[in-house]
Amino acid sequence: MALSRKHFETLAKIISDIPDCTIKHDVAVDVADFCGDENPFFDRAKFYKAAGLDELGYCSQKPQ
C-alpha cells in the first residue's frame, strides 16, 4: 500500500502533539526517513513544518 498525502498529514498531526521537543524531533526524523523511502516525492521540510518543527526537523520554540 502506498502512503498518501492524507497518511503524511495524519502522521504529522500525531507528531505535532508530542510535547517533548527532543522526542518530537527524533520521532519526526525516523518517520520522515520511512516516508522518504516509501515515496521519492516526499517533502521532508513540509512534513516537519506540519509536525510543528522547523524545516530541518528541530523545535522552533526557544528553551526556557
N, C-alpha and C positions, 0 to 999 in steps of 0.2 A: 504494500500500500504506500503510495506516495504521500508525502506530507504537503498539505495545502497552506495557503495564507491563513486560513482560519485556525489551523493547528498551531502555526507560529504565533499568532496573536494570543491564543489561549495560553500557550507556554509562557509568553512574555508577561501576561497578566498574573499568572501564578508566581512567577519570579518577582514581579514588582511588589508583591505582598510580603516578601521576606524582609523582616525588619533589620536584621544584622547585615551591614554593608559588606563585610568580608565574605560571609556565606552567600549573599546575593551575587557578588562578583564571581565566586568560584562556581556556583551553580549555573549562572548565565554563560560563562565561558565553556563549561562542559556541554551544556545544551546547544550552544551555538556551534561548537565543533561537530556535534552529531548532525545538526540541521544542515550545516555546510557540506558534510559528507553525503547527505541524502539528496540535496538539491544544489547544483552548481550555481544557480542564480540567487541563492540565499544571500540576503543583505544583512551582514553581521551588525553594521553600525545602526541600521534601522531597528533591528531586533533589540539591541542594547538600549536604545532610546525608549522603545516601547516597554522595556523591563524596568525603566526608571533609572538607567545608568547613562553615563556619557558615551560618546561614540566609540570609545576604546574599552568599554565594559567596566568602568570604575564609577563609584558613587560620586555624584557631583555635590553632595552635601558636605559642608565643612565639619570636621570633627570639633566636638565641644570640650 
